[in-house]
Amino acid sequence: MSLTVAALLFAIPVGSASADPKPSLKQLADQAQKLHTQIETLTEQYNGQREKLKTAKKASEAAQKTLSANEADLAAKRTKAALLAQNAYMSGGLGKSLAFVTSDDPESFLDRAATSYALEQEQGEEISQLTRAMDAATRARAAAKARIDEVEKIVGDLESKRTKITKLVGKVESSLFTRALGEAGQPGTRAVRVNLPIAGDGKAAQAARWALTQQLKPYVWGAEGPSSYDCSGLVMAAYQRVGISLPHYTGDQWTAGTHITREQLRPGDLVFFYSDLHHVGIYIGGGMMVHAPQTGDVVRIASIARRPFAGAVRIAD
């Protein structure tokens, strides 16, 4: 009996020893911040694919127009070549030597022969043009199909990223992570509207001033205004306001202007963060920027020292 009880005791796991310890609020808050980073990284990848999709669609439309033009040209050349072939056949392209010998009027025959030869030469050129037109139409058709395939692949990739982002947003906005972030004191102070004077009259300063008017509008991934923004969407909208067109993607914004050092920063310059450049803000002076930070947050000002600085780009004076 005692042996049986002992065996049972060893077989039943002790709750306190085997249960996984619950994560602390700090650990939960750190997990939430990692999720925010994943969301923003995926969002900029999504934005980049959307820019590629725009380009691919334009290329696809151009390829379709080229294909239509080439096929119309091909049809016209086929018709003309067929008419010339009929003309050559009816003029008697064979047996010219025999006809010359038996002709009662050799001089008249030579005139007809010269005309027939000219027609055959023209027909030969038309056949050559027809062959080239067929080749051009074949190439155009292949190019159009390649562009369509490219568009379909990008759309599929967009949907995949959209699904991933939506799941991550749902998770990071769960009551567990929201409470953890609040109780752990992250991501920082409550956002308040701050009115700061921006020096300068150029387009960059104007863009920065306008961006400040968007404070407290919510961050929404993939958004470009007017009621919500993601980080590159805010930048795009601010510069669009002053007549400068920028793509909605940090990777392209990074190459849209002149690279400058941290010491050269002026209001309106773009400041980028993280090695993959997945976050961007608009510098406003004094080591501060205005930006759309992350899911659950709003457009606000912040120190550029709080994130790993990757570089800066001047879009305009």
Secondary structure, DSSP 8 states (H G I E B T S, - for coil): -HHHHHHHHHHS--HHHHS-----HHHHHHHHHHHHHHHHHHHHHHHHHHHHHHHHHHHHHHHHHHHHHHHHHHHHHHHHHHHHHHHHHHTT-S-HHHHHHH-S-HHHHHHHHHHHHHHHHHHHHHHHHHHHHHHHHHHHHHHHHHHHHHHHHHHHHHHHHHHHHHHHHHHHTSHHHHHHHHHTT-S-S-----------SSHHHHHHHHHHTTTT-BB-TT-BSSS-B-HHHHHHHHHHHTT----SSHHHHTTSSEEE-GGG--TT-EEEESTT--EEEEEEETTEEEE--STT-BSEEEEGGGS-EEEEEE---
